[in-house]
Amino acid sequence: MPEGAEELELSLWADAQAFALLRERFPGTPTLVVYLPGPLSTYRLTSPEVDLQVQRGDGPTRFPRRALAELSDHLCRRIAEITLAGDGEFVDLRPALWELALHEPIHGPRDWKHLNRIGQERLAEVVATRLNGAGADTCASLRVHLGG
């Protein structure tokens, strides 16, 4: 099992439990879950490897670009499965952010870990469009976006 896989699965299990509790407490309430990617899953990466900041522990800080893409795609699919199994609606924000991030930074400059105003406006547009009935409950592929 890859490093961190057990913790990741526990986090996804907790997400499923939280969604089930939401459904139990508020039955019939329309629910939209948005998959919001981290900054590294937003921009078109050209390097075969990426460096990232480790929040805790002494784990590795450099990963193949392909591994990042596979993890992002896996998380998106799993969160979509959890949401749809709970009769919720799901939207993958990555394609809308990818399109925007090709032309300008959508994070920073004060905080590079969170969307800036441009990114937040795109998030709001996607959610508003989805609440009006447009869109699909599927995940795009970061691996395909990055070119393999």
C-alpha positions as CSV (number, residue, x, y, z in Angstrom):
1,M,0.0,0.0,0.0
2,P,1.5,3.4,-1.0
3,E,2.5,5.8,1.8
4,G,-0.5,7.7,3.0
5,A,-3.0,5.4,1.3
6,E,-4.5,4.1,4.5
7,E,-5.0,7.7,5.8
8,L,-6.5,8.7,2.5
9,E,-9.0,5.8,2.6
10,L,-9.9,6.7,6.2
11,S,-10.5,10.3,5.1
12,L,-12.8,9.1,2.3
13,W,-14.6,6.8,4.7
14,A,-15.2,9.8,7.0
15,D,-16.5,11.8,4.1
16,A,-19.0,9.1,3.3
17,Q,-20.1,8.9,6.9
18,A,-20.5,12.7,7.0
19,F,-22.6,12.7,3.8
20,A,-24.8,9.9,5.2
21,L,-25.3,11.9,8.4
22,L,-26.3,14.9,6.3
23,R,-28.8,12.8,4.4
24,E,-30.2,11.4,7.7
25,R,-30.6,14.8,9.3
26,F,-31.8,16.7,6.2
27,P,-33.6,14.1,4.0
28,G,-34.7,15.4,0.6
29,T,-32.5,18.5,0.8
30,P,-30.8,19.1,-2.6
31,T,-27.1,18.7,-2.2
32,L,-24.3,19.7,-4.5
33,V,-20.8,18.6,-3.8
34,V,-18.0,20.4,-5.7
35,Y,-14.6,18.8,-6.2
36,L,-12.2,21.7,-5.7
37,P,-8.6,20.7,-6.7
38,G,-5.4,21.8,-5.0
39,P,-3.2,24.3,-6.9
40,L,-1.0,21.7,-8.4
41,S,-4.0,20.0,-10.0
42,T,-5.1,23.2,-11.6
43,Y,-2.2,24.4,-13.8
44,R,-0.8,22.7,-16.8
45,L,2.5,21.1,-15.5
46,T,5.2,20.6,-18.0
47,S,7.9,19.1,-15.7
48,P,7.9,15.3,-15.3
49,E,8.2,15.7,-11.6
50,V,6.6,18.2,-9.1
51,D,7.7,19.4,-5.7
52,L,5.1,19.9,-3.0
53,Q,5.0,21.1,0.6
54,V,4.5,18.4,3.1
55,Q,2.3,19.7,5.9
56,R,3.4,17.1,8.5
57,G,5.7,14.2,8.8
58,D,8.9,13.5,6.9
59,G,7.4,12.0,3.7
60,P,8.7,12.6,0.2
61,T,8.3,16.0,-1.4
62,R,8.9,15.2,-5.0
63,F,6.5,13.1,-7.1
64,P,6.0,12.2,-10.7
65,R,3.5,14.4,-12.5
66,R,1.6,11.2,-13.5
67,A,1.2,10.2,-9.8
68,L,-0.3,13.6,-9.0
69,A,-2.7,13.3,-11.9
70,E,-3.7,9.7,-10.9
71,L,-4.3,10.8,-7.3
72,S,-6.4,13.8,-8.3
73,D,-8.5,11.6,-10.7
74,H,-8.9,8.9,-8.0
75,L,-10.1,11.4,-5.4
76,C,-12.5,13.0,-7.8
77,R,-14.0,9.7,-8.8
78,R,-14.3,8.5,-5.1
79,I,-15.9,11.7,-4.0
80,A,-18.3,11.6,-6.9
81,E,-19.2,8.0,-6.0
82,I,-19.9,8.9,-2.4
83,T,-22.0,11.9,-3.4
84,L,-24.0,10.0,-6.0
85,A,-24.6,7.0,-3.7
86,G,-26.1,9.5,-1.2
87,D,-28.4,10.9,-3.9
88,G,-26.4,14.1,-4.1
89,E,-25.3,16.0,-7.2
90,F,-21.6,16.4,-8.0
91,V,-19.5,18.8,-10.1
92,D,-15.8,18.5,-10.9
93,L,-14.5,22.1,-10.9
94,R,-11.2,21.2,-12.5
95,P,-12.1,21.6,-16.2
96,A,-13.4,25.2,-15.6
97,L,-10.3,26.1,-13.6
98,W,-7.9,24.5,-16.2
99,E,-9.4,26.6,-18.9
100,L,-9.0,29.8,-16.8
101,A,-5.5,28.9,-15.5
102,L,-4.1,28.6,-19.0
103,H,-4.3,32.4,-19.2
104,E,-3.8,33.8,-15.7
105,P,-3.1,32.8,-12.1
106,I,-6.2,31.8,-10.2
107,H,-4.4,31.5,-6.9
108,G,-2.5,34.2,-4.9
109,P,-0.8,36.6,-4.8
110,R,-1.4,36.8,-1.0
111,D,-2.2,33.1,-0.6
112,W,-1.1,30.7,-3.2
113,K,-3.0,27.7,-1.6
114,H,-6.5,29.2,-2.2
115,L,-8.4,30.6,-5.1
116,N,-8.0,34.3,-5.7
117,R,-11.0,36.5,-6.8
118,I,-10.8,35.3,-10.4
119,G,-10.8,31.7,-9.3
120,Q,-13.6,32.3,-6.8
121,E,-15.7,33.9,-9.5
122,R,-15.3,30.9,-11.7
123,L,-16.3,28.7,-8.9
124,A,-19.4,30.7,-8.3
125,E,-20.2,30.6,-12.1
126,V,-19.9,26.9,-12.2
127,V,-22.0,26.4,-9.1
128,A,-24.7,28.8,-10.4
129,T,-24.8,27.0,-13.7
130,R,-25.1,23.6,-12.0
131,L,-27.8,24.8,-9.7
132,N,-29.8,25.8,-12.9
133,G,-29.6,22.2,-14.1
134,A,-26.6,22.2,-16.5
135,G,-23.6,19.9,-16.2
136,A,-22.9,16.2,-15.5
137,D,-22.0,14.2,-12.4
138,T,-18.7,12.9,-13.8
139,C,-15.0,13.6,-13.4
140,A,-12.7,14.8,-16.1
141,S,-9.1,13.4,-16.3
142,L,-6.2,15.4,-15.1
143,R,-3.9,12.8,-16.6
144,V,-5.4,13.4,-20.0
145,H,-5.3,17.2,-19.4
146,L,-1.6,17.0,-18.7
147,G,-1.0,14.8,-21.8
148,G,-0.5,11.4,-20.2
